[in-house]
Structures are given as C-alpha cells and as structure tokens.
Amino acid sequence: MRLLLILTLSTISISSWACRCANTENIFFELLEAEYVFLATVTTVSDCKEDNRFEHELWIESVYKGELPEFSNVYTDCITSCAFNLKKGSRYIFFTDLVGNNIEFCELRIEGTDENFINTKRNLDKIKDAKLDYVKLYEHRDTTIGYSARLMAQSGRINGIVNIYNNKGNLVLKGLMKNGKMQGYFEITNFTKEFSEYWTGDYKNGERIGNWIYKKISKSNTDNIEYILYMYEDGEIVKKLDLDTDAQLKLYEPK
C-alpha cells in the first residue's frame, strides 16, 4: 500500500523506539490507494493475544470502498514499537488494505473526535450518494487551505477521471479510476520550497507496473535535474536506474 509516498514525508513517532511512518498527509491520495474505506464503531477490544495482536470487533456503519459485512473482526499489533489498539466505543473512518484483517499503524484512520472527521465523512458521503456526477471535494471546510479534488463518481464509487490540486490550485495528480482501482497513465507532482518532483507511469488494478520516471528539479538551480527510472512489477520496485539528461533523451527518443 501507500504507493504515493513519493510525496513530502512526515514522521510519526509513538515511542522512544520511533515507529516511523511515511505519510502523504493527503486524504484524497489515501482514498485512491486504499483497498477499503469505511466508517465503523469499535464494539469490543481484547487484551494482547497469543498471536501478539489485539482483536477488535467493528460495527461497520458505512462502506465507501470495497465490500465488507456489517460486523467484522480486525487486528492490530500489540508488542512492537508500532503497537496500538482502537478505543472501545469510538467511531473511526479507516483507509486500509486489511491485509490478513490487520489494521496497520501507518494506515490512515480518523477518529470521530478529530477535527477532520466531519468534513471527511461529508466528502465520502458525496461520493456514495452520487449516481453519475463530477464531484468537487475539499479537504477542509475552509476551501482556501488543504487539498481539493475533482473526480467522476458513479453509483457511489469513484469511476473515471480524477484530478487533485494543492492549496495554490496546482494540479498534483491526474489519472483514471476504474471500478475503484487506479488504472492506466498517471502524473503525480509535488511542490516544495526547495524543489519540484514529477512522477509519470502506469497503474494496473491499483498497482504500479512497468517503467516509472521520476524527475526532481531544484528551484535554486534549475540546471540541477535528477532523473531516475523505476521498474515495477506487481506494485514493487524491481530495478532502479539513475539517468542523466542525455541518457534519458536517448532512451526515450522516438524510434
């Protein structure tokens, strides 16, 4: 999961052992990538079990992505530096792959007491209620801050063109969703005070495939350009090549 973590990284620490997570801090990216997105209330929480996991029963109030039963048991780690459990009686919006029914520490979850909970639920409900519409979403109630998204929604699911913008109105992602999966050619951009980053490549059923080109341009020295070719299979990097400008032009020039 989290194939879009090529963007600005933030570090989360929960102990002196420093459980570290790379986080896009962008709810819309998480929505595109997660296998499941749902709203649930935690009804029970176990002690740490013999398999070194907490077990939680969830009442799933609303499913925004994927298919899930009304009640489901999920697990979290209880012994490593990334150990955590969910609060009994609390509501959460989860963005997760649910691999082995596990909720991973670094996967996004928004508790009902979080200031972003209501607006996130409002955005997800807009998608769920859409029959066929080009939906406009804002990360915050104040539309002048945070990210925004313009996406096609059909029968309650994202299906079609997706565009994501930063708070300055710059396009940071464009691509296509098909049946809730990232599909086909994508362009992803990250702007910071020091540099600009650009990624281009293809997805298939939500996984990166083939060749992806990464370009990083320094704002203080526009002649300082970094090129890297990443080769993906089933969403995993299998090869990485550093390419200078001349090598890149030669490699991709028309035959």
C-alpha positions as CSV (number, residue, x, y, z in Angstrom):
1,M,0.0,0.0,0.0
2,R,0.9,3.7,0.0
3,L,2.5,3.8,-3.4
4,L,2.1,7.5,-3.5
5,L,4.5,8.1,-0.7
6,I,6.9,9.7,-3.2
7,L,5.4,13.0,-1.9
8,T,6.6,15.0,1.1
9,L,7.1,12.6,4.0
10,S,6.2,13.3,7.6
11,T,7.4,11.3,10.5
12,I,5.1,9.9,13.2
13,S,6.6,8.7,16.5
14,I,4.7,6.9,19.2
15,S,7.6,5.9,21.5
16,S,11.3,6.2,22.0
17,W,11.6,3.3,19.6
18,A,10.4,5.7,17.0
19,C,7.8,3.8,14.9
20,R,8.2,5.8,11.7
21,C,5.6,6.3,9.0
22,A,5.8,8.0,5.7
23,N,2.5,9.9,5.3
24,T,1.2,11.9,2.4
25,E,-1.0,14.0,4.7
26,N,-3.5,14.0,1.8
27,I,-6.8,12.3,2.4
28,F,-7.6,12.1,-1.3
29,F,-4.4,10.2,-2.1
30,E,-5.3,7.7,0.7
31,L,-8.8,7.4,-0.7
32,L,-7.4,6.4,-4.2
33,E,-4.9,3.9,-2.9
34,A,-6.7,2.1,0.0
35,E,-8.4,-1.2,-0.8
36,Y,-11.1,-0.4,1.8
37,V,-12.5,2.8,3.1
38,F,-15.3,2.6,5.8
39,L,-16.8,4.1,8.9
40,A,-17.1,1.9,11.9
41,T,-17.6,1.8,15.6
42,V,-15.4,-0.3,17.9
43,T,-17.6,-2.6,19.9
44,T,-15.1,-4.8,21.7
45,V,-11.3,-4.7,22.3
46,S,-9.3,-7.8,23.6
47,D,-6.2,-7.9,25.6
48,C,-2.9,-8.8,23.8
49,K,-3.5,-12.3,22.5
50,E,-1.0,-15.2,22.0
51,D,-0.5,-14.2,18.4
52,N,0.7,-10.8,19.6
53,R,-2.3,-8.9,18.3
54,F,-5.2,-7.0,19.8
55,E,-8.6,-8.2,18.4
56,H,-11.3,-5.7,17.8
57,E,-14.9,-6.2,16.7
58,L,-16.2,-3.4,14.5
59,W,-19.8,-2.5,13.6
60,I,-19.4,-1.1,10.1
61,E,-21.8,1.7,9.6
62,S,-20.9,2.7,6.1
63,V,-18.6,1.3,3.4
64,Y,-17.2,3.7,0.9
65,K,-14.8,1.5,-0.9
66,G,-14.6,-2.3,-1.1
67,E,-17.2,-4.8,0.3
68,L,-17.5,-5.7,4.0
69,P,-20.0,-7.3,6.3
70,E,-21.9,-5.4,8.9
71,F,-19.7,-6.8,11.7
72,S,-16.0,-7.6,11.2
73,N,-13.1,-8.5,13.4
74,V,-9.8,-6.7,12.8
75,Y,-6.4,-6.9,14.5
76,T,-3.6,-4.5,15.5
77,D,-0.1,-5.2,16.7
78,C,0.4,-5.3,20.4
79,I,4.2,-5.9,21.0
80,T,6.3,-3.8,18.6
81,S,7.1,-0.1,18.7
82,C,4.1,0.3,16.3
83,A,1.7,-1.4,18.7
84,F,-1.7,0.3,19.2
85,N,-5.3,-0.5,19.8
86,L,-8.5,1.2,18.9
87,K,-10.8,2.8,21.5
88,K,-13.9,0.8,22.5
89,G,-17.0,2.8,21.7
90,S,-15.2,5.2,19.3
91,R,-16.1,5.8,15.7
92,Y,-13.3,5.8,13.0
93,I,-13.0,6.3,9.3
94,F,-10.5,3.8,8.1
95,F,-8.3,3.9,4.9
96,T,-6.8,0.4,4.8
97,D,-5.8,-2.6,2.8
98,L,-7.0,-5.0,5.6
99,V,-4.2,-7.5,4.8
100,G,-5.0,-10.5,6.9
101,N,-7.7,-8.4,8.6
102,N,-5.0,-6.3,10.1
103,I,-5.1,-2.5,10.6
104,E,-1.6,-1.3,10.3
105,F,-0.3,1.6,12.4
106,C,0.7,3.6,9.4
107,E,-2.6,3.3,7.6
108,L,-4.8,6.4,7.9
109,R,-7.6,6.3,10.5
110,I,-9.6,9.4,11.5
111,E,-11.3,9.2,14.9
112,G,-14.7,10.8,15.5
113,T,-13.2,13.4,17.8
114,D,-10.7,14.5,15.1
115,E,-11.3,18.0,13.6
116,N,-11.2,16.4,10.1
117,F,-13.8,13.7,10.8
118,I,-16.9,15.6,9.8
119,N,-15.6,17.0,6.6
120,T,-14.0,13.7,5.6
121,K,-17.4,12.0,6.2
122,R,-19.1,14.7,4.2
123,N,-16.8,14.2,1.3
124,L,-17.2,10.4,1.4
125,D,-21.0,10.7,1.6
126,K,-21.0,12.9,-1.5
127,I,-19.3,10.1,-3.4
128,K,-21.5,7.5,-2.0
129,D,-24.7,9.4,-2.9
130,A,-23.6,10.2,-6.5
131,K,-25.4,8.3,-9.2
132,L,-23.3,9.9,-12.0
133,D,-21.6,13.2,-11.2
134,Y,-18.4,15.2,-11.4
135,V,-17.9,15.7,-7.7
136,K,-15.9,18.6,-6.2
137,L,-14.4,17.9,-2.8
138,Y,-12.4,20.0,-0.3
139,E,-10.1,18.7,2.4
140,H,-11.2,21.4,4.8
141,R,-14.3,23.5,5.3
142,D,-12.2,26.5,4.5
143,T,-11.7,25.8,0.8
144,T,-8.6,28.1,0.7
145,I,-6.5,25.6,2.6
146,G,-5.6,22.0,2.1
147,Y,-6.1,19.9,-1.0
148,S,-9.1,19.7,-3.2
149,A,-10.3,17.0,-5.7
150,R,-12.4,16.9,-8.8
151,L,-13.5,13.4,-9.7
152,M,-16.1,11.3,-11.5
153,A,-18.4,9.3,-9.3
154,Q,-20.8,6.6,-10.5
155,S,-23.1,4.5,-8.4
156,G,-21.4,5.5,-5.2
157,R,-17.9,4.7,-6.3
158,I,-15.0,6.7,-7.9
159,N,-15.1,5.7,-11.6
160,G,-13.5,7.9,-14.2
161,I,-11.2,10.9,-14.3
162,V,-9.5,12.1,-11.1
163,N,-7.7,15.4,-10.5
164,I,-6.2,16.5,-7.2
165,Y,-5.0,20.1,-6.5
166,N,-2.9,21.7,-3.8
167,N,-4.0,24.8,-1.9
168,K,-2.5,27.0,-4.5
169,G,-4.6,25.4,-7.3
170,N,-1.7,23.5,-8.8
171,L,-2.5,20.1,-10.2
172,V,-0.7,17.4,-8.2
173,L,-2.3,14.3,-9.5
174,K,-4.3,13.3,-12.6
175,G,-5.3,9.9,-13.7
176,L,-8.2,7.4,-14.1
177,M,-10.1,5.2,-11.7
178,K,-11.9,2.1,-12.9
179,N,-14.2,0.2,-10.6
180,G,-12.4,1.8,-7.6
181,K,-8.9,0.9,-8.8
182,M,-6.2,3.2,-10.1
183,Q,-5.9,2.3,-13.8
184,G,-3.7,3.5,-16.7
185,Y,-1.4,6.5,-17.0
186,F,-0.9,8.8,-14.0
187,E,1.0,12.1,-13.5
188,I,1.9,13.0,-9.9
189,T,3.6,16.2,-8.8
190,N,5.0,17.5,-5.5
191,F,5.9,21.2,-5.0
192,T,8.1,22.3,-2.0
193,K,10.0,25.5,-1.3
194,E,13.3,23.8,-2.4
195,F,12.3,21.6,-5.4
196,S,9.6,20.2,-7.6
197,E,9.1,16.5,-8.1
198,Y,7.4,14.7,-11.0
199,W,6.3,11.1,-11.4
200,T,4.8,9.5,-14.5
201,G,3.8,5.9,-15.2
202,D,1.0,3.4,-15.3
203,Y,-1.2,1.6,-12.8
204,K,-3.0,-1.7,-13.3
205,N,-5.7,-2.7,-10.9
206,G,-4.3,-0.3,-8.3
207,E,-0.7,-1.5,-8.6
208,R,2.2,0.3,-10.3
209,I,3.5,-1.6,-13.3
210,G,6.3,-1.1,-15.9
211,N,8.6,1.9,-16.1
212,W,8.0,5.0,-13.9
213,I,10.1,8.2,-14.5
214,Y,11.0,10.4,-11.5
215,K,12.3,13.9,-12.1
216,K,13.4,16.3,-9.4
217,I,14.2,19.9,-10.2
218,S,16.0,22.3,-7.7
219,K,14.3,25.7,-7.5
220,S,17.6,27.4,-6.6
221,N,19.4,25.8,-9.6
222,T,17.1,24.7,-12.5
223,D,20.0,23.1,-14.2
224,N,20.2,20.6,-11.4
225,I,17.8,18.0,-12.6
226,E,17.7,14.4,-11.2
227,Y,16.3,11.6,-13.3
228,I,15.5,8.1,-12.0
229,L,13.9,5.2,-13.8
230,Y,12.0,2.8,-11.6
231,M,10.8,-0.5,-12.9
232,Y,7.8,-2.0,-11.2
233,E,6.2,-5.5,-11.1
234,D,3.0,-6.1,-9.1
235,G,3.5,-2.7,-7.3
236,E,7.0,-3.5,-6.2
237,I,10.2,-1.8,-7.4
238,V,12.4,-4.5,-9.1
239,K,15.0,-2.2,-10.6
240,K,16.2,1.4,-10.3
241,L,18.4,3.3,-12.8
242,D,19.8,6.8,-12.4
243,L,19.6,8.6,-15.7
244,D,21.3,11.9,-16.6
245,T,19.6,14.2,-19.1
246,D,21.4,12.9,-22.1
247,A,20.8,9.3,-21.3
248,Q,17.1,9.9,-20.7
249,L,16.7,11.7,-24.0
250,K,18.5,8.9,-25.8
251,L,16.5,6.2,-24.1
252,Y,13.1,7.7,-24.8
253,E,13.7,9.5,-28.2
254,P,11.3,8.3,-30.9
255,K,12.5,5.3,-32.9
